[in-house]
Amino acid sequence: MAWPFMKNLFWGLLVLVQICGHRACFVEERMGLLEFKEFVRSNGDDADHLLPSWVDDSNSECCGWERVRCNSTTGHVIELSLHNVTQISDYVLYIDCDNWDEVFYYKDYDKIWLLNISIFRAFKELRSLNLSFNEIGGWIENEEEIE
């Protein structure tokens, strides 16, 4: 008699999880997102203005943060839209593409990033990463492992 009850309870919970989805933010992924925000801040940009919902608060659900999309079942981050977080001026973004000399003249070369790609190691299910318009000039691999 107890076995059919347990079986039905299990199936009921499974259906509930599928319907409601996973809503909790994984600690590793939250820390990875906050590490990226700190990277933006360390490069002289106003990260709090650019990523205001990204807060270090255990009650803040990182799957609800702007520029972040999670799998509704697993709760893992699957998409990061981190384009233009370096505050490139509008006149650079919308200038006529036929005149590239003018585009390069207006760029602020002090803001070119060397991106630490180990920041993204926490995102095991990441499928889409948009880093366009961030003036990334290169990358550093696994910076935290260098001793």
N, CA, C and O atoms as a GROMACS GRO file, in nm:
protein
  588
    1MET      N    1   0.082  -0.120   0.000
    1MET     CA    2   0.000   0.000   0.000
    1MET      C    3   0.087   0.127   0.000
    1MET      O    4   0.050   0.226  -0.063
    2ALA      N    5   0.200   0.125   0.069
    2ALA     CA    6   0.287   0.242   0.076
    2ALA      C    7   0.358   0.265  -0.057
    2ALA      O    8   0.385   0.380  -0.093
    3TRP      N    9   0.390   0.158  -0.129
    3TRP     CA   10   0.463   0.173  -0.255
    3TRP      C   11   0.386   0.254  -0.359
    3TRP      O   12   0.444   0.346  -0.416
    4PRO      N   13   0.258   0.227  -0.388
    4PRO     CA   14   0.185   0.310  -0.485
    4PRO      C   15   0.178   0.457  -0.442
    4PRO      O   16   0.183   0.546  -0.527
    5PHE      N   17   0.165   0.482  -0.313
    5PHE     CA   18   0.161   0.619  -0.263
    5PHE      C   19   0.293   0.690  -0.292
    5PHE      O   20   0.294   0.804  -0.339
    6MET      N   21   0.405   0.623  -0.263
    6MET     CA   22   0.538   0.682  -0.286
    6MET      C   23   0.561   0.706  -0.435
    6MET      O   24   0.617   0.808  -0.476
    7LYS      N   25   0.517   0.610  -0.516
    7LYS     CA   26   0.534   0.623  -0.661
    7LYS      C   27   0.454   0.744  -0.712
    7LYS      O   28   0.505   0.822  -0.792
    8ASN      N   29   0.331   0.759  -0.667
    8ASN     CA   30   0.249   0.873  -0.708
    8ASN      C   31   0.305   1.005  -0.656
    8ASN      O   32   0.300   1.106  -0.726
    9LEU      N   33   0.358   1.003  -0.535
    9LEU     CA   34   0.420   1.123  -0.478
    9LEU      C   35   0.541   1.164  -0.561
    9LEU      O   36   0.560   1.283  -0.591
   10PHE      N   37   0.623   1.068  -0.597
   10PHE     CA   38   0.740   1.095  -0.680
   10PHE      C   39   0.699   1.158  -0.813
   10PHE      O   40   0.755   1.260  -0.853
   11TRP      N   41   0.603   1.097  -0.882
   11TRP     CA   42   0.558   1.149  -1.010
   11TRP      C   43   0.495   1.288  -0.996
   11TRP      O   44   0.512   1.374  -1.082
   12GLY      N   45   0.423   1.309  -0.888
   12GLY     CA   46   0.364   1.440  -0.863
   12GLY      C   47   0.470   1.547  -0.845
   12GLY      O   48   0.458   1.657  -0.898
   13LEU      N   49   0.575   1.514  -0.769
   13LEU     CA   50   0.685   1.609  -0.749
   13LEU      C   51   0.758   1.637  -0.880
   13LEU      O   52   0.796   1.750  -0.908
   14LEU      N   53   0.777   1.532  -0.959
   14LEU     CA   54   0.845   1.548  -1.087
   14LEU      C   55   0.766   1.642  -1.180
   14LEU      O   56   0.824   1.729  -1.244
   15VAL      N   57   0.636   1.623  -1.185
   15VAL     CA   58   0.550   1.710  -1.267
   15VAL      C   59   0.554   1.853  -1.214
   15VAL      O   60   0.559   1.948  -1.292
   16LEU      N   61   0.552   1.870  -1.084
   16LEU     CA   62   0.557   2.003  -1.023
   16LEU      C   63   0.686   2.076  -1.059
   16LEU      O   64   0.684   2.194  -1.092
   17VAL      N   65   0.798   2.005  -1.053
   17VAL     CA   66   0.927   2.064  -1.089
   17VAL      C   67   0.927   2.105  -1.236
   17VAL      O   68   0.977   2.212  -1.270
   18GLN      N   69   0.871   2.022  -1.322
   18GLN     CA   70   0.866   2.054  -1.465
   18GLN      C   71   0.778   2.176  -1.492
   18GLN      O   72   0.811   2.259  -1.576
   19ILE      N   73   0.668   2.186  -1.421
   19ILE     CA   74   0.576   2.298  -1.442
   19ILE      C   75   0.634   2.427  -1.387
   19ILE      O   76   0.634   2.530  -1.455
   20CYS      N   77   0.683   2.422  -1.266
   20CYS     CA   78   0.733   2.543  -1.200
   20CYS      C   79   0.874   2.577  -1.242
   20CYS      O   80   0.914   2.694  -1.240
   21GLY      N   81   0.951   2.477  -1.280
   21GLY     CA   82   1.089   2.500  -1.318
   21GLY      C   83   1.177   2.522  -1.196
   21GLY      O   84   1.129   2.531  -1.083
   22HIS      N   85   1.303   2.531  -1.221
   22HIS     CA   86   1.402   2.554  -1.116
   22HIS      C   87   1.420   2.703  -1.101
   22HIS      O   88   1.451   2.771  -1.198
   23ARG      N   89   1.401   2.756  -0.985
   23ARG     CA   90   1.405   2.901  -0.966
   23ARG      C   91   1.528   2.948  -0.886
   23ARG      O   92   1.550   3.068  -0.874
   24ALA      N   93   1.605   2.858  -0.834
   24ALA     CA   94   1.718   2.898  -0.750
   24ALA      C   95   1.841   2.925  -0.836
   24ALA      O   96   1.865   2.859  -0.937
   25CYS      N   97   1.916   3.022  -0.795
   25CYS     CA   98   2.039   3.058  -0.863
   25CYS      C   99   2.153   2.973  -0.807
   25CYS      O  100   2.168   2.961  -0.685
   26PHE      N  101   2.232   2.913  -0.894
   26PHE     CA  102   2.346   2.834  -0.848
   26PHE      C  103   2.455   2.927  -0.798
   26PHE      O  104   2.487   3.028  -0.861
   27VAL      N  105   2.512   2.893  -0.685
   27VAL     CA  106   2.612   2.979  -0.620
   27VAL      C  107   2.729   3.006  -0.713
   27VAL      O  108   2.774   3.120  -0.724
   28GLU      N  109   2.779   2.902  -0.781
   28GLU     CA  110   2.894   2.919  -0.870
   28GLU      C  111   2.863   3.018  -0.983
   28GLU      O  112   2.947   3.100  -1.020
   29GLU      N  113   2.742   3.008  -1.036
   29GLU     CA  114   2.705   3.096  -1.146
   29GLU      C  115   2.681   3.239  -1.096
   29GLU      O  116   2.718   3.334  -1.164
   30ARG      N  117   2.622   3.254  -0.980
   30ARG     CA  118   2.605   3.387  -0.920
   30ARG      C  119   2.742   3.452  -0.900
   30ARG      O  120   2.761   3.569  -0.931
   31MET      N  121   2.836   3.375  -0.847
   31MET     CA  122   2.970   3.430  -0.823
   31MET      C  123   3.039   3.465  -0.954
   31MET      O  124   3.110   3.565  -0.962
   32GLY      N  125   3.019   3.383  -1.058
   32GLY     CA  126   3.075   3.414  -1.190
   32GLY      C  127   3.019   3.543  -1.247
   32GLY      O  128   3.094   3.623  -1.304
   33LEU      N  129   2.890   3.564  -1.232
   33LEU     CA  130   2.828   3.688  -1.280
   33LEU      C  131   2.880   3.809  -1.202
   33LEU      O  132   2.910   3.913  -1.261
   34LEU      N  133   2.891   3.794  -1.071
   34LEU     CA  134   2.942   3.905  -0.989
   34LEU      C  135   3.090   3.931  -1.019
   34LEU      O  136   3.136   4.045  -1.011
   35GLU      N  137   3.164   3.826  -1.053
   35GLU     CA  138   3.304   3.843  -1.091
   35GLU      C  139   3.314   3.921  -1.223
   35GLU      O  140   3.402   4.006  -1.238
   36PHE      N  141   3.224   3.893  -1.316
   36PHE     CA  142   3.222   3.970  -1.441
   36PHE      C  143   3.188   4.116  -1.413
   36PHE      O  144   3.249   4.206  -1.470
   37LYS      N  145   3.091   4.140  -1.326
   37LYS     CA  146   3.055   4.278  -1.291
   37LYS      C  147   3.174   4.350  -1.229
   37LYS      O  148   3.198   4.467  -1.259
   38GLU      N  149   3.248   4.282  -1.144
   38GLU     CA  150   3.367   4.343  -1.084
   38GLU      C  151   3.473   4.371  -1.190
   38GLU      O  152   3.543   4.472  -1.183
   39PHE      N  153   3.485   4.282  -1.288
   39PHE     CA  154   3.578   4.303  -1.399
   39PHE      C  155   3.540   4.431  -1.475
   39PHE      O  156   3.628   4.511  -1.510
   40VAL      N  157   3.411   4.450  -1.501
   40VAL     CA  158   3.364   4.571  -1.569
   40VAL      C  159   3.399   4.693  -1.485
   40VAL      O  160   3.448   4.794  -1.538
   41ARG      N  161   3.375   4.685  -1.354
   41ARG     CA  162   3.405   4.796  -1.263
   41ARG      C  163   3.556   4.826  -1.263
   41ARG      O  164   3.595   4.942  -1.264
   42SER      N  165   3.639   4.722  -1.261
   42SER     CA  166   3.784   4.741  -1.254
   42SER      C  167   3.840   4.804  -1.381
   42SER      O  168   3.952   4.856  -1.381
   43ASN      N  169   3.764   4.800  -1.489
   43ASN     CA  170   3.806   4.862  -1.614
   43ASN      C  171   3.752   5.003  -1.630
   43ASN      O  172   3.756   5.060  -1.739
   44GLY      N  173   3.702   5.060  -1.521
   44GLY     CA  174   3.663   5.200  -1.519
   44GLY      C  175   3.520   5.230  -1.560
   44GLY      O  176   3.484   5.347  -1.573
   45ASP      N  177   3.439   5.128  -1.580
   45ASP     CA  178   3.300   5.153  -1.617
   45ASP      C  179   3.211   5.147  -1.494
   45ASP      O  180   3.245   5.084  -1.394
   46ASP      N  181   3.098   5.213  -1.503
   46ASP     CA  182   3.002   5.218  -1.393
   46ASP      C  183   2.916   5.092  -1.394
   46ASP      O  184   2.805   5.093  -1.447
   47ALA      N  185   2.967   4.985  -1.336
   47ALA     CA  186   2.899   4.855  -1.339
   47ALA      C  187   2.765   4.859  -1.268
   47ALA      O  188   2.672   4.788  -1.307
   48ASP      N  189   2.752   4.940  -1.164
   48ASP     CA  190   2.624   4.948  -1.092
   48ASP      C  191   2.516   5.011  -1.179
   48ASP      O  192   2.399   4.977  -1.168
   49HIS      N  193   2.556   5.104  -1.265
   49HIS     CA  194   2.461   5.165  -1.358
   49HIS      C  195   2.429   5.070  -1.473
   49HIS      O  196   2.315   5.060  -1.517
   50LEU      N  197   2.532   5.000  -1.523
   50LEU     CA  198   2.515   4.912  -1.638
   50LEU      C  199   2.446   4.781  -1.603
   50LEU      O  200   2.371   4.727  -1.684
   51LEU      N  201   2.469   4.730  -1.484
   51LEU     CA  202   2.413   4.601  -1.440
   51LEU      C  203   2.348   4.618  -1.303
   51LEU      O  204   2.393   4.556  -1.206
   52PRO      N  205   2.245   4.701  -1.291
   52PRO     CA  206   2.190   4.734  -1.159
   52PRO      C  207   2.127   4.618  -1.084
   52PRO      O  208   2.126   4.619  -0.961
   53SER      N  209   2.073   4.520  -1.154
   53SER     CA  210   2.008   4.409  -1.083
   53SER      C  211   2.109   4.305  -1.035
   53SER      O  212   2.072   4.216  -0.959
   54TRP      N  213   2.232   4.314  -1.078
   54TRP     CA  214   2.335   4.218  -1.039
   54TRP      C  215   2.389   4.258  -0.902
   54TRP      O  216   2.486   4.332  -0.893
   55VAL      N  217   2.327   4.209  -0.798
   55VAL     CA  218   2.365   4.246  -0.662
   55VAL      C  219   2.408   4.123  -0.584
   55VAL      O  220   2.358   4.012  -0.605
   56ASP      N  221   2.501   4.144  -0.492
   56ASP     CA  222   2.551   4.036  -0.408
   56ASP      C  223   2.458   4.019  -0.289
   56ASP      O  224   2.489   4.060  -0.177
   57ASP      N  225   2.343   3.960  -0.315
   57ASP     CA  226   2.240   3.939  -0.214
   57ASP      C  227   2.182   3.800  -0.237
   57ASP      O  228   2.134   3.770  -0.347
   58SER      N  229   2.186   3.716  -0.136
   58SER     CA  230   2.140   3.578  -0.152
   58SER      C  231   1.991   3.571  -0.186
   58SER      O  232   1.946   3.468  -0.237
   59ASN      N  233   1.915   3.676  -0.161
   59ASN     CA  234   1.773   3.678  -0.196
   59ASN      C  235   1.747   3.722  -0.340
   59ASN      O  236   1.635   3.712  -0.389
   60SER      N  237   1.851   3.770  -0.407
   60SER     CA  238   1.838   3.816  -0.545
   60SER      C  239   1.859   3.697  -0.638
   60SER      O  240   1.963   3.631  -0.633
   61GLU      N  241   1.762   3.670  -0.722
   61GLU     CA  242   1.765   3.556  -0.813
   61GLU      C  243   1.838   3.594  -0.942
   61GLU      O  244   1.787   3.673  -1.021
   62CYS      N  245   1.957   3.537  -0.964
   62CYS     CA  246   2.037   3.578  -1.079
   62CYS      C  247   1.972   3.540  -1.212
   62CYS      O  248   2.004   3.600  -1.315
   63CYS      N  249   1.883   3.444  -1.214
   63CYS     CA  250   1.812   3.411  -1.339
   63CYS      C  251   1.713   3.520  -1.377
   63CYS      O  252   1.662   3.521  -1.489
   64GLY      N  253   1.685   3.611  -1.286
   64GLY     CA  254   1.598   3.725  -1.315
   64GLY      C  255   1.675   3.852  -1.346
   64GLY      O  256   1.614   3.955  -1.376
   65TRP      N  257   1.807   3.847  -1.340
   65TRP     CA  258   1.888   3.964  -1.369
   65TRP      C  259   1.881   3.996  -1.518
   65TRP      O  260   1.865   3.908  -1.602
   66GLU      N  261   1.894   4.127  -1.549
   66GLU     CA  262   1.896   4.163  -1.691
   66GLU      C  263   2.022   4.106  -1.755
   66GLU      O  264   2.126   4.090  -1.691
   67ARG      N  265   2.010   4.075  -1.883
   67ARG     CA  266   2.118   4.020  -1.965
   67ARG      C  267   2.149   3.873  -1.934
   67ARG      O  268   2.246   3.819  -1.987
   68VAL      N  269   2.068   3.809  -1.850
   68VAL     CA  270   2.090   3.669  -1.812
   68VAL      C  271   1.965   3.589  -1.846
   68VAL      O  272   1.854   3.631  -1.815
   69ARG      N  273   1.984   3.475  -1.909
   69ARG     CA  274   1.872   3.384  -1.934
   69ARG      C  275   1.911   3.246  -1.885
   69ARG      O  276   2.021   3.198  -1.912
   70CYS      N  277   1.819   3.182  -1.812
   70CYS     CA  278   1.845   3.050  -1.755
   70CYS      C  279   1.752   2.946  -1.815
   70CYS      O  280   1.645   2.978  -1.867
   71ASN      N  281   1.794   2.821  -1.806
   71ASN     CA  282   1.709   2.708  -1.843
   71ASN      C  283   1.599   2.699  -1.739
   71ASN      O  284   1.628   2.694  -1.619
   72SER      N  285   1.475   2.696  -1.782
   72SER     CA  286   1.363   2.699  -1.687
   72SER      C  287   1.351   2.570  -1.606
   72SER      O  288   1.286   2.569  -1.501
   73THR      N  289   1.410   2.462  -1.653
   73THR     CA  290   1.404   2.336  -1.580
   73THR      C  291   1.521   2.319  -1.485
   73THR      O  292   1.503   2.287  -1.367
   74THR      N  293   1.643   2.342  -1.536
   74THR     CA  294   1.762   2.318  -1.453
   74THR      C  295   1.802   2.440  -1.371
   74THR      O  296   1.864   2.425  -1.266
   75GLY      N  297   1.767   2.560  -1.417
   75GLY     CA  298   1.806   2.681  -1.348
   75GLY      C  299   1.945   2.728  -1.382
   75GLY      O  300   1.990   2.830  -1.329
   76HIS      N  301   2.016   2.656  -1.469
   76HIS     CA  302   2.151   2.697  -1.508
   76HIS      C  303   2.146   2.810  -1.611
   76HIS      O  304   2.054   2.817  -1.692
   77VAL      N  305   2.246   2.897  -1.605
   77VAL     CA  306   2.258   3.006  -1.702
   77VAL      C  307   2.288   2.946  -1.839
   77VAL      O  308   2.381   2.867  -1.853
   78ILE      N  309   2.208   2.984  -1.940
   78ILE     CA  310   2.230   2.934  -2.075
   78ILE      C  311   2.263   3.045  -2.174
   78ILE      O  312   2.312   3.019  -2.284
   79GLU      N  313   2.236   3.170  -2.137
   79GLU     CA  314   2.261   3.281  -2.228
   79GLU      C  315   2.301   3.406  -2.150
   79GLU      O  316   2.237   3.442  -2.051
   80LEU      N  317   2.408   3.471  -2.196
   80LEU     CA  318   2.453   3.598  -2.140
   80LEU      C  319   2.463   3.700  -2.253
   80LEU      O  320   2.537   3.679  -2.348
   81SER      N  321   2.389   3.808  -2.242
   81SER     CA  322   2.391   3.915  -2.342
   81SER      C  323   2.468   4.032  -2.283
   81SER      O  324   2.410   4.128  -2.232
   82LEU      N  325   2.598   4.023  -2.291
   82LEU     CA  326   2.686   4.121  -2.227
   82LEU      C  327   2.744   4.220  -2.328
   82LEU      O  328   2.856   4.268  -2.312
   83HIS      N  329   2.667   4.249  -2.431
   83HIS     CA  330   2.710   4.343  -2.533
   83HIS      C  331   2.709   4.487  -2.480
   83HIS      O  332   2.620   4.525  -2.404
   84ASN      N  333   2.807   4.563  -2.522
   84ASN     CA  334   2.816   4.707  -2.491
   84ASN      C  335   2.808   4.739  -2.343
   84ASN      O  336   2.734   4.830  -2.303
   85VAL      N  337   2.882   4.668  -2.261
   85VAL     CA  338   2.888   4.704  -2.119
   85VAL      C  339   3.006   4.796  -2.090
   85VAL      O  340   3.030   4.831  -1.974
   86THR      N  341   3.080   4.834  -2.193
   86THR     CA  342   3.191   4.928  -2.174
   86THR      C  343   3.150   5.071  -2.203
   86THR      O  344   3.235   5.160  -2.207
   87GLN      N  345   3.022   5.094  -2.223
   87GLN     CA  346   2.968   5.227  -2.248
   87GLN      C  347   3.033   5.295  -2.369
   87GLN      O  348   3.075   5.410  -2.360
   88ILE      N  349   3.041   5.223  -2.481
   88ILE     CA  350   3.090   5.285  -2.603
   88ILE      C  351   2.990   5.392  -2.644
   88ILE      O  352   2.869   5.370  -2.638
   89SER      N  353   3.039   5.505  -2.683
   89SER     CA  354   2.950   5.616  -2.718
   89SER      C  355   2.863   5.581  -2.837
   89SER      O  356   2.902   5.505  -2.926
   90ASP      N  357   2.743   5.638  -2.838
   90ASP     CA  358   2.648   5.614  -2.946
   90ASP      C  359   2.705   5.656  -3.082
   90ASP      O  360   2.678   5.591  -3.182
   91TYR      N  361   2.783   5.764  -3.085
   91TYR     CA  362   2.832   5.810  -3.214
   91TYR      C  363   2.928   5.709  -3.274
   91TYR      O  364   2.942   5.704  -3.396
   92VAL      N  365   2.995   5.629  -3.194
   92VAL     CA  366   3.081   5.524  -3.248
   92VAL      C  367   2.996   5.408  -3.299
   92VAL      O  368   3.028   5.350  -3.403
   93LEU      N  369   2.888   5.374  -3.230
   93LEU     CA  370   2.805   5.262  -3.270
   93LEU      C  371   2.727   5.289  -3.397
   93LEU      O  372   2.705   5.198  -3.477
   94TYR      N  373   2.686   5.413  -3.418
   94TYR     CA  374   2.597   5.442  -3.530
   94TYR      C  375   2.664   5.520  -3.642
   94TYR      O  376   2.597   5.569  -3.733
   95ILE      N  377   2.793   5.532  -3.636
   95ILE     CA  378   2.863   5.606  -3.741
   95ILE      C  379   2.860   5.526  -3.871
   95ILE      O  380   2.848   5.403  -3.868
   96ASP      N  381   2.872   5.592  -3.983
   96ASP     CA  382   2.868   5.526  -4.113
   96ASP      C  383   2.982   5.425  -4.124
   96ASP      O  384   3.099   5.462  -4.109
   97CYS      N  385   2.950   5.300  -4.149
   97CYS     CA  386   3.051   5.194  -4.154
   97CYS      C  387   3.142   5.206  -4.275
   97CYS      O  388   3.244   5.136  -4.282
   98ASP      N  389   3.110   5.292  -4.372
   98ASP     CA  390   3.197   5.311  -4.488
   98ASP      C  391   3.320   5.393  -4.452
   98ASP      O  392   3.416   5.398  -4.530
   99ASN      N  393   3.320   5.458  -4.337
   99ASN     CA  394   3.430   5.544  -4.299
   99ASN      C  395   3.497   5.490  -4.173
   99ASN      O  396   3.487   5.550  -4.066
  100TRP      N  397   3.566   5.376  -4.184
  100TRP     CA  398   3.627   5.311  -4.068
  100TRP      C  399   3.739   5.395  -4.006
  100TRP      O  400   3.764   5.385  -3.886
  101ASP      N  401   3.807   5.478  -4.087
  101ASP     CA  402   3.912   5.564  -4.030
  101ASP      C  403   3.855   5.655  -3.922
  101ASP      O  404   3.919   5.678  -3.820
  102GLU      N  405   3.735   5.706  -3.946
  102GLU     CA  406   3.670   5.793  -3.848
  102GLU      C  407   3.631   5.716  -3.722
  102GLU      O  408   3.641   5.768  -3.611
  103VAL      N  409   3.586   5.592  -3.739
  103VAL     CA  410   3.551   5.508  -3.624
  103VAL      C  411   3.672   5.489  -3.535
  103VAL      O  412   3.664   5.507  -3.414
  104PHE      N  413   3.785   5.453  -3.594
  104PHE     CA  414   3.904   5.428  -3.514
  104PHE      C  415   3.958   5.557  -3.451
  104PHE      O  416   4.019   5.553  -3.344
  105TYR      N  417   3.937   5.669  -3.517
  105TYR     CA  418   3.980   5.797  -3.461
  105TYR      C  419   3.907   5.828  -3.331
  105TYR      O  420   3.967   5.881  -3.238
  106TYR      N  421   3.779   5.795  -3.324
  106TYR     CA  422   3.698   5.828  -3.207
  106TYR      C  423   3.709   5.727  -3.093
  106TYR      O  424   3.666   5.756  -2.981
  107LYS      N  425   3.765   5.612  -3.119
  107LYS     CA  426   3.770   5.511  -3.014
  107LYS      C  427   3.863   5.554  -2.901
  107LYS      O  428   3.964   5.621  -2.923
  108ASP      N  429   3.827   5.516  -2.781
  108ASP     CA  430   3.909   5.542  -2.663
  108ASP      C  431   3.993   5.418  -2.638
  108ASP      O  432   3.945   5.321  -2.579
  109TYR      N  433   4.118   5.419  -2.681
  109TYR     CA  434   4.200   5.300  -2.672
  109TYR      C  435   4.241   5.266  -2.529
  109TYR      O  436   4.294   5.158  -2.504
  110ASP      N  437   4.217   5.355  -2.434
  110ASP     CA  438   4.245   5.323  -2.295
  110ASP      C  439   4.146   5.221  -2.241
  110ASP      O  440   4.171   5.160  -2.137
  111LYS      N  441   4.034   5.201  -2.309
  111LYS     CA  442   3.930   5.111  -2.260
  111LYS      C  443   3.935   4.972  -2.324
  111LYS      O  444   3.845   4.892  -2.300
  112ILE      N  445   4.037   4.942  -2.403
  112ILE     CA  446   4.044   4.810  -2.464
  112ILE      C  447   4.069   4.707  -2.355
  112ILE      O  448   4.161   4.721  -2.274
  113TRP      N  449   3.986   4.603  -2.354
  113TRP     CA  450   3.992   4.499  -2.250
  113TRP      C  451   4.085   4.385  -2.288
  113TRP      O  452   4.097   4.350  -2.406
  114LEU      N  453   4.148   4.329  -2.188
  114LEU     CA  454   4.206   4.195  -2.196
  114LEU      C  455   4.119   4.111  -2.105
  114LEU      O  456   4.132   4.118  -1.983
  115LEU      N  457   4.033   4.033  -2.163
  115LEU     CA  458   3.930   3.961  -2.090
  115LEU      C  459   3.985   3.833  -2.028
  115LEU      O  460   4.050   3.753  -2.096
  116ASN      N  461   3.961   3.815  -1.899
  116ASN     CA  462   3.997   3.691  -1.830
  116ASN      C  463   3.886   3.589  -1.858
  116ASN      O  464   3.781   3.593  -1.794
  117ILE      N  465   3.910   3.499  -1.951
  117ILE     CA  466   3.804   3.407  -1.993
  117ILE      C  467   3.771   3.302  -1.887
  117ILE      O  468   3.670   3.233  -1.899
  118SER      N  469   3.854   3.289  -1.785
  118SER     CA  470   3.822   3.193  -1.678
  118SER      C  471   3.699   3.237  -1.599
  118SER      O  472   3.642   3.157  -1.525
  119ILE      N  473   3.657   3.362  -1.614
  119ILE     CA  474   3.535   3.412  -1.549
  119ILE      C  475   3.415   3.326  -1.591
  119ILE      O  476   3.323   3.306  -1.512
  120PHE      N  477   3.417   3.277  -1.713
  120PHE     CA  478   3.302   3.205  -1.767
  120PHE      C  479   3.306   3.054  -1.739
  120PHE      O  480   3.218   2.981  -1.784
  121ARG      N  481   3.405   3.008  -1.667
  121ARG     CA  482   3.418   2.866  -1.635
  121ARG      C  483   3.300   2.815  -1.553
  121ARG      O  484   3.266   2.697  -1.564
  122ALA      N  485   3.238   2.897  -1.472
  122ALA     CA  486   3.128   2.854  -1.384
  122ALA      C  487   3.002   2.817  -1.461
  122ALA      O  488   2.914   2.750  -1.406
  123PHE      N  489   2.991   2.859  -1.585
  123PHE     CA  490   2.867   2.841  -1.661
  123PHE      C  491   2.873   2.714  -1.745
  123PHE      O  492   2.907   2.719  -1.863
  124LYS      N  493   2.841   2.602  -1.683
  124LYS     CA  494   2.853   2.470  -1.746
  124LYS      C  495   2.756   2.449  -1.861
  124LYS      O  496   2.784   2.372  -1.952
  125GLU      N  497   2.640   2.517  -1.859
  125GLU     CA  498   2.539   2.498  -1.963
  125GLU      C  499   2.525   2.620  -2.054
  125GLU      O  500   2.426   2.632  -2.127
  126LEU      N  501   2.622   2.712  -2.050
  126LEU     CA  502   2.615   2.833  -2.131
  126LEU      C  503   2.617   2.797  -2.280
  126LEU      O  504   2.706   2.726  -2.326
  127ARG      N  505   2.518   2.845  -2.353
  127ARG     CA  506   2.505   2.815  -2.496
  127ARG      C  507   2.524   2.938  -2.583
  127ARG      O  508   2.557   2.926  -2.701
  128SER      N  509   2.504   3.057  -2.526
  128SER     CA  510   2.515   3.180  -2.604
  128SER      C  511   2.580   3.288  -2.518
  128SER      O  512   2.536   3.316  -2.407
  129LEU      N  513   2.686   3.348  -2.573
  129LEU     CA  514   2.758   3.454  -2.503
  129LEU      C  515   2.781   3.568  -2.601
  129LEU      O  516   2.854   3.552  -2.698
  130ASN      N  517   2.718   3.682  -2.576
  130ASN     CA  518   2.732   3.798  -2.664
  130ASN      C  519   2.818   3.901  -2.593
  130ASN      O  520   2.777   3.962  -2.495
  131LEU      N  521   2.939   3.921  -2.645
  131LEU     CA  522   3.033   4.019  -2.591
  131LEU      C  523   3.062   4.130  -2.692
  131LEU      O  524   3.164   4.199  -2.680
  132SER      N  525   2.977   4.147  -2.791
  132SER     CA  526   3.002   4.245  -2.896
  132SER      C  527   3.002   4.388  -2.840
  132SER      O  528   2.942   4.416  -2.736
  133PHE      N  529   3.070   4.476  -2.911
  133PHE     CA  530   3.080   4.618  -2.876
  133PHE      C  531   3.141   4.641  -2.738
  133PHE      O  532   3.097   4.731  -2.666
  134ASN      N  533   3.238   4.562  -2.701
  134ASN     CA  534   3.307   4.581  -2.573
  134ASN      C  535   3.455   4.612  -2.590
  134ASN      O  536   3.528   4.620  -2.491
  135GLU      N  537   3.500   4.628  -2.712
  135GLU     CA  538   3.639   4.661  -2.740
  135GLU      C  539   3.736   4.564  -2.673
  135GLU      O  540   3.831   4.605  -2.606
  136ILE      N  541   3.709   4.436  -2.690
  136ILE     CA  542   3.797   4.332  -2.635
  136ILE      C  543   3.916   4.319  -2.729
  136ILE      O  544   3.900   4.289  -2.848
  137GLY      N  545   4.035   4.342  -2.676
  137GLY     CA  546   4.155   4.339  -2.757
  137GLY      C  547   4.234   4.211  -2.742
  137GLY      O  548   4.336   4.193  -2.809
  138GLY      N  549   4.189   4.121  -2.657
  138GLY     CA  550   4.258   3.994  -2.634
  138GLY      C  551   4.202   3.928  -2.511
  138GLY      O  552   4.103   3.974  -2.454
  139TRP      N  553   4.265   3.819  -2.470
  139TRP     CA  554   4.216   3.749  -2.352
  139TRP      C  555   4.330   3.691  -2.272
  139TRP      O  556   4.441   3.674  -2.321
  140ILE      N  557   4.300   3.662  -2.148
  140ILE     CA  558   4.392   3.598  -2.055
  140ILE      C  559   4.329   3.465  -2.019
  140ILE      O  560   4.213   3.461  -1.979
  141GLU      N  561   4.404   3.357  -2.033
  141GLU     CA  562   4.348   3.226  -2.003
  141GLU      C  563   4.376   3.186  -1.859
  141GLU      O  564   4.490   3.198  -1.812
  142ASN      N  565   4.275   3.139  -1.791
  142ASN     CA  566   4.288   3.078  -1.658
  142ASN      C  567   4.378   3.156  -1.564
  142ASN      O  568   4.470   3.099  -1.505
  143GLU      N  569   4.353   3.283  -1.551
  143GLU     CA  570   4.435   3.370  -1.469
  143GLU      C  571   4.444   3.323  -1.325
  143GLU      O  572   4.550   3.337  -1.262
  144GLU      N  573   4.337   3.269  -1.270
  144GLU     CA  574   4.336   3.229  -1.130
  144GLU      C  575   4.423   3.108  -1.101
  144GLU      O  576   4.457   3.084  -0.985
  145GLU      N  577   4.461   3.031  -1.204
  145GLU     CA  578   4.542   2.912  -1.181
  145GLU      C  579   4.691   2.939  -1.191
  145GLU      O  580   4.772   2.853  -1.156
  146ILE      N  581   4.729   3.057  -1.237
  146ILE     CA  582   4.871   3.090  -1.250
  146ILE      C  583   4.929   3.116  -1.112
  146ILE      O  584   4.877   3.198  -1.036
  147GLU      N  585   5.037   3.046  -1.082
  147GLU     CA  586   5.099   3.064  -0.950
  147GLU      C  587   5.246   3.091  -0.962
  147GLU      O  588   5.314   3.109  -0.862
   0.00000   0.00000   0.00000
